[in-house]
Amino acid sequence: MPLMGAGEHITLPFMKMHGLGNDFVVVDARAHPVVLPPELVIAIADRHKGVGYDQLAVIEPGAGDAHLVFYNSDGSTSAACGNATRCIARHLMDETGQRELHLTTDRGDLYAVDAGNGLTSVNMGQPQLVWDEIPLAREMDTLELPIEGSPTATGMGNPHCTFFVDDAEAVDLQSRGAEIEHHPLYPQRTNVQFASVIAPDHLRMRVWERGVGVTLASGSSSCATAVAAARRGLTGRSVRIDLDGGSLQVDWRDDGVWMTGQTMHVFTAYLTPDFLDSVG
């Protein structure tokens, strides 16, 4: 872990950030390596006894400007987290003065740009549309899965299952999200979205994140939903997506799926030696 002090005074600095209420603990490990055992990841995620977050992200040295590693609040890892990527990109831009960044993740190479007016854009890469890339348990058409409601499967470095419904507000997200996350068609579990079409360039979406639960927003889920809507002919390839925490603009271009929105660095703090010791 990074050291602040010495001996019994070892602490762990972190930043708290959010993108439209999708909140993150971010640990900067570029100067000092960090070891985060699952029990510590879970303890930090506790909103009553820890800090609380939807995902935890670690900034590491990389082939580009930085390498990002993501953890879910249940201690599992994820190859992609769009809103956390945007938040960290904004932090690195403010730190360096750069307007463009090359970031690496387990998803692959991602590129971020300053979109002006405080907005940050990240190219989340090309969507994965073939069953074994998402992945699904067996070969099938990913446009309409054999699940009640005929959802669409999409990979954005993590798996997604998108339902198009008349009224996203009316869905029992807690119940349906938990059920679909563990559907046997998804061997690695899945993120779940329920979206309603407002206009050919406008969607309303609510999201259940794999390993997390109900969240106010999700970047990769927004990208997957935009791709699914375009594939099904419900919208064009550029859409505004209204989530519980705010709105994102998603553009499926030839070079990948671009996501643009606001970010917030809320505070910088550190975990105390007593807290770290309590985790064991």
Secondary structure, 3 states (H helix, E strand, C coil): CCCCCCHHHCCEEEEEEEECCEEEEEEECCCCCCCCCHHHHHHHHCCCCCCCCCEEEEEECCCCCEEEEEEECCCCEECCCHHHHHHHHHHHHHHHCCCEEEEEECCEEEEEEEEECCEEEEECCCCECCCCCCCCCCCCCCCCCCCCCCCEEEECCCEEEEEECCCHHHCCHHHHHHHHHCCCCCCCCCEEEEEEEEECCEEEEEEEECCCEEECCCHHHHHHHHHHHHHCCCCCCEEEEEECCEEEEEEEECCEEEEEECCEEEEEEEECHHHHHHHC
